[in-house]
Amino acid sequence: MRLILSLVLLFSLAAGAAASAQRNRGFGRMREQMGDPNEFYTPPDFNGNAKYDGRFTFARIKYRGFACFQREGPGWSHDYPRAESHFMRIMREVSTIRPFIESGGIIGGNILALDDPALAKYPVAYLSEPGGWSPNEAEVVALRNYLTKGGFLIVDDFQENCSSGGDMSNFVAQVGRVLPRARLIEIPPAHPIFDSFYKINLDILGQGRRSGAEWYGIFQDNDPKKRLMLVANYMNDIGEAWQWSDQGFNLVPTNEAYKLGVNYLIYALTH
């Protein structure tokens, strides 16, 4: 834990200052920049995707619509790009993975639509705030193919007050479209994903800004002994912990959130 704590404070500072300036834009100005809600929002910090070169690269999923809108934009863009930038620095220091971190104005990773063919190059993808997620049919099919062919999806930052129907209700409905026969199963604390690199203390994660955190997953053939294809951090927000780690944000739960992220990647890349 000491190693992670030092990394939280040391390796997050560089990306923090520049991105913070962008984040301080007023709500009204950001609202004007949103554009057509039927199209994809473009975050002010986005400067294009990095060209794929074989390195592990954080892949954030974008979706249409402005549900859960905040100063950071719609729900899918929350915590971008600081969360992934900080997290990839941690991965570089604690593993032999040498991930993409930044190049020129491109920071943290890439943003992709579910039906972008390039998504197949990224073994792990991250989707934030699923309460506003409503994929079209092409995206539904693409995500089904991604998951069944070996992709791993992390779903983060949702609770029951973001969308009118409840974030979990919408998430269950959309997952049902993607994998009609799949069952969302609560992941027990003894599952290997919580011990794939670090031994995760789920009680510590529940001490953050939100309480009552639960973890759900979709397993291959609905069999908990087989590959976990999707993990959902319900009533939790590890991306926010990553984002604000250089600001002294709940240090103990933040350390555990980084450790959980490391475990997710190690599990996904070895299963």
C-alpha positions as CSV (number, residue, x, y, z in Angstrom):
1,M,0.0,0.0,0.0
2,R,2.9,2.4,0.7
3,L,4.1,1.9,-2.9
4,I,0.7,2.8,-4.3
5,L,0.3,5.8,-1.9
6,S,3.6,7.2,-3.1
7,L,2.7,6.7,-6.7
8,V,-0.7,8.4,-6.2
9,L,1.1,11.5,-5.0
10,L,4.1,11.4,-7.3
11,F,3.0,10.3,-10.7
12,S,-0.3,12.2,-10.9
13,L,0.9,15.7,-10.6
14,A,2.1,16.3,-14.2
15,A,-1.3,15.7,-15.9
16,G,-3.3,17.3,-13.1
17,A,-2.4,21.0,-13.6
18,A,-3.2,21.3,-17.3
19,A,-6.4,19.3,-17.1
20,S,-7.6,21.2,-14.1
21,A,-7.6,24.5,-16.0
22,Q,-9.9,23.0,-18.6
23,R,-12.2,21.6,-15.9
24,N,-12.8,25.0,-14.4
25,R,-14.9,26.2,-17.3
26,G,-18.4,27.4,-16.3
27,F,-21.5,25.3,-16.7
28,G,-23.0,27.7,-19.1
29,R,-20.1,27.7,-21.5
30,M,-19.8,24.0,-21.5
31,R,-23.5,23.7,-22.2
32,E,-23.1,25.8,-25.3
33,Q,-20.4,23.5,-26.5
34,M,-22.4,20.3,-26.1
35,G,-24.0,20.3,-29.6
36,D,-26.5,17.9,-30.9
37,P,-27.6,15.3,-28.1
38,N,-28.1,12.8,-30.9
39,E,-24.4,12.9,-31.7
40,F,-21.3,12.3,-29.6
41,Y,-20.0,14.9,-27.2
42,T,-16.4,15.9,-27.6
43,P,-14.6,16.7,-24.3
44,P,-12.6,19.9,-24.3
45,D,-9.5,18.0,-23.4
46,F,-9.8,15.5,-26.3
47,N,-7.1,16.0,-28.9
48,G,-7.7,12.8,-31.0
49,N,-6.9,9.2,-30.4
50,A,-3.4,7.8,-30.3
51,K,-2.4,5.6,-33.2
52,Y,-2.4,2.0,-32.2
53,D,1.1,0.7,-31.8
54,G,0.6,-2.5,-29.8
55,R,0.9,-0.9,-26.4
56,F,-1.8,-1.4,-23.9
57,T,-4.0,1.7,-24.2
58,F,-6.9,2.7,-21.9
59,A,-10.1,2.6,-24.0
60,R,-13.0,4.7,-22.8
61,I,-16.5,4.0,-24.3
62,K,-18.5,7.0,-25.5
63,Y,-22.3,7.0,-26.1
64,R,-24.8,9.5,-27.4
65,G,-26.9,11.7,-25.2
66,F,-26.2,14.0,-22.3
67,A,-27.6,12.1,-19.4
68,C,-25.9,12.8,-16.0
69,F,-24.5,16.1,-17.4
70,Q,-22.0,17.9,-15.2
71,R,-19.2,20.4,-15.9
72,E,-17.2,17.4,-17.3
73,G,-19.9,16.8,-19.9
74,P,-22.2,13.7,-20.1
75,G,-21.7,10.7,-17.9
76,W,-19.5,8.7,-20.2
77,S,-16.8,11.5,-20.1
78,H,-16.7,12.0,-16.4
79,D,-13.2,12.0,-14.9
80,Y,-11.6,12.1,-18.4
81,P,-8.6,12.3,-19.0
82,R,-7.1,12.6,-15.5
83,A,-8.5,9.2,-14.3
84,E,-6.9,7.2,-17.1
85,S,-3.7,9.2,-17.1
86,H,-3.1,8.6,-13.4
87,F,-4.2,5.0,-13.6
88,M,-1.9,4.2,-16.5
89,R,1.0,5.7,-14.6
90,I,0.3,3.3,-11.8
91,M,0.2,0.4,-14.2
92,R,3.6,1.4,-15.6
93,E,5.2,1.4,-12.1
94,V,3.7,-1.7,-10.6
95,S,3.8,-4.1,-13.6
96,T,5.7,-4.9,-16.7
97,I,3.0,-3.4,-18.8
98,R,4.3,-0.3,-20.6
99,P,1.0,1.4,-21.4
100,F,0.3,4.5,-23.5
101,I,0.2,7.5,-21.2
102,E,0.5,10.6,-23.3
103,S,1.8,11.9,-26.6
104,G,1.6,15.6,-27.5
105,G,-1.8,16.7,-26.5
106,I,-3.3,13.2,-26.3
107,I,-3.5,12.2,-22.6
108,G,-4.5,9.0,-20.9
109,G,-5.9,6.9,-23.6
110,N,-8.4,6.7,-26.4
111,I,-12.2,7.3,-26.8
112,L,-14.1,4.8,-28.9
113,A,-17.7,4.1,-29.9
114,L,-18.8,0.5,-29.3
115,D,-19.3,-0.1,-33.0
116,D,-15.8,1.3,-33.9
117,P,-13.9,-1.7,-35.5
118,A,-10.8,-0.4,-33.8
119,L,-12.2,-1.5,-30.4
120,A,-11.1,-5.1,-31.2
121,K,-7.6,-3.9,-30.6
122,Y,-8.3,-3.0,-27.0
123,P,-8.7,-6.0,-24.7
124,V,-10.2,-3.9,-21.8
125,A,-12.7,-1.1,-22.1
126,Y,-14.2,1.3,-19.6
127,L,-17.8,2.7,-19.5
128,S,-18.9,5.3,-17.1
129,E,-22.4,6.3,-15.9
130,P,-24.5,3.6,-17.6
131,G,-27.7,5.3,-16.5
132,G,-27.5,7.4,-19.6
133,W,-26.3,4.6,-21.9
134,S,-28.7,3.6,-24.6
135,P,-26.8,1.9,-27.4
136,N,-28.3,1.6,-30.9
137,E,-28.6,-1.8,-32.6
138,A,-25.2,-1.6,-34.2
139,E,-23.6,-0.9,-30.9
140,V,-25.5,-3.7,-29.2
141,V,-24.2,-6.2,-31.7
142,A,-20.7,-4.8,-31.6
143,L,-20.5,-5.1,-27.8
144,R,-21.9,-8.6,-27.9
145,N,-19.1,-9.6,-30.3
146,Y,-16.5,-7.8,-28.2
147,L,-17.4,-9.6,-25.0
148,T,-17.9,-13.0,-26.5
149,K,-14.6,-12.9,-28.4
150,G,-12.6,-12.1,-25.3
151,G,-13.1,-8.5,-24.5
152,F,-13.5,-7.3,-20.9
153,L,-15.7,-4.3,-19.9
154,I,-15.4,-2.3,-16.7
155,V,-18.7,-0.4,-15.9
156,D,-18.2,2.3,-13.3
157,D,-19.7,5.2,-11.5
158,F,-23.4,4.6,-11.2
159,Q,-26.1,4.7,-8.5
160,E,-29.9,5.0,-8.4
161,N,-30.3,8.8,-8.8
162,C,-28.7,9.7,-12.1
163,S,-31.4,8.8,-14.6
164,S,-35.1,8.9,-14.1
165,G,-35.5,5.2,-14.3
166,G,-32.5,4.4,-12.1
167,D,-29.0,3.6,-13.3
168,M,-29.1,0.0,-12.4
169,S,-32.5,-0.5,-14.1
170,N,-31.2,1.0,-17.3
171,F,-28.0,-0.9,-17.1
172,V,-29.8,-4.3,-16.7
173,A,-32.1,-3.4,-19.6
174,Q,-29.3,-2.6,-21.9
175,V,-27.2,-5.5,-21.0
176,G,-30.2,-7.7,-21.6
177,R,-30.2,-6.4,-25.2
178,V,-26.5,-7.1,-25.6
179,L,-26.6,-10.6,-24.0
180,P,-30.2,-11.7,-23.8
181,R,-29.4,-15.0,-22.0
182,A,-26.9,-13.6,-19.6
183,R,-27.5,-13.1,-15.9
184,L,-26.0,-10.4,-13.8
185,I,-24.4,-12.2,-10.8
186,E,-23.1,-10.6,-7.7
187,I,-19.3,-11.3,-7.5
188,P,-18.3,-12.9,-4.2
189,P,-15.3,-11.4,-2.3
190,A,-13.5,-14.7,-2.8
191,H,-13.5,-14.4,-6.6
192,P,-10.0,-14.4,-8.2
193,I,-10.5,-11.0,-9.6
194,F,-10.1,-9.6,-6.1
195,D,-6.9,-11.4,-5.6
196,S,-5.3,-11.5,-9.1
197,F,-2.5,-9.1,-8.2
198,Y,-3.4,-7.4,-4.9
199,K,-5.7,-8.8,-2.2
200,I,-8.5,-6.3,-2.3
201,N,-10.3,-5.1,0.8
202,L,-13.8,-4.4,-0.4
203,D,-14.7,-2.9,3.0
204,I,-12.2,-0.2,2.5
205,L,-13.6,0.7,-0.9
206,G,-17.0,1.1,0.8
207,Q,-15.6,3.8,3.0
208,G,-15.3,6.3,0.1
209,R,-17.8,9.0,-0.9
210,R,-20.5,6.4,-1.6
211,S,-21.5,3.5,0.7
212,G,-23.1,0.2,0.1
213,A,-20.9,-0.7,-2.9
214,E,-21.6,-3.9,-4.7
215,W,-19.9,-5.7,-7.5
216,Y,-21.8,-7.6,-10.3
217,G,-20.5,-9.5,-13.3
218,I,-21.5,-11.4,-16.4
219,F,-19.8,-14.8,-16.7
220,Q,-19.3,-16.9,-19.8
221,D,-22.3,-19.3,-20.0
222,N,-23.6,-17.8,-16.7
223,D,-21.0,-20.0,-14.9
224,P,-19.1,-18.2,-12.1
225,K,-16.3,-20.7,-12.5
226,K,-15.7,-19.5,-16.1
227,R,-14.4,-16.3,-17.5
228,L,-15.7,-13.0,-16.2
229,M,-16.6,-10.8,-19.2
230,L,-17.9,-7.7,-17.5
231,V,-17.6,-6.2,-14.1
232,A,-19.9,-3.5,-12.7
233,N,-18.9,-1.3,-9.8
234,Y,-22.4,-0.5,-8.5
235,M,-22.6,2.3,-6.0
236,N,-18.9,3.0,-6.5
237,D,-16.7,5.3,-8.5
238,I,-13.1,4.2,-8.8
239,G,-12.6,6.5,-11.8
240,E,-13.3,9.5,-9.5
241,A,-10.7,8.2,-7.0
242,W,-8.2,7.9,-9.8
243,Q,-9.0,11.4,-11.1
244,W,-8.5,13.3,-7.8
245,S,-5.7,11.2,-6.3
246,D,-3.2,14.0,-6.6
247,Q,-5.5,16.2,-4.6
248,G,-5.4,14.1,-1.4
249,F,-8.9,12.7,-2.2
250,N,-9.7,10.0,0.4
251,L,-6.3,8.5,0.3
252,V,-7.0,5.1,1.8
253,P,-10.0,4.2,-0.4
254,T,-8.1,5.7,-3.3
255,N,-5.2,3.3,-2.8
256,E,-7.7,0.5,-2.8
257,A,-9.4,1.8,-6.0
258,Y,-6.0,1.8,-7.8
259,K,-5.3,-1.7,-6.6
260,L,-8.7,-2.8,-7.8
261,G,-8.0,-1.3,-11.2
262,V,-4.7,-3.1,-11.4
263,N,-6.5,-6.4,-10.5
264,Y,-9.1,-5.8,-13.3
265,L,-6.4,-5.4,-15.9
266,I,-4.3,-8.3,-14.7
267,Y,-7.4,-10.6,-14.6
268,A,-8.6,-9.5,-18.0
269,L,-5.2,-9.9,-19.7
270,T,-4.7,-13.4,-18.2
271,H,-8.2,-14.9,-18.8
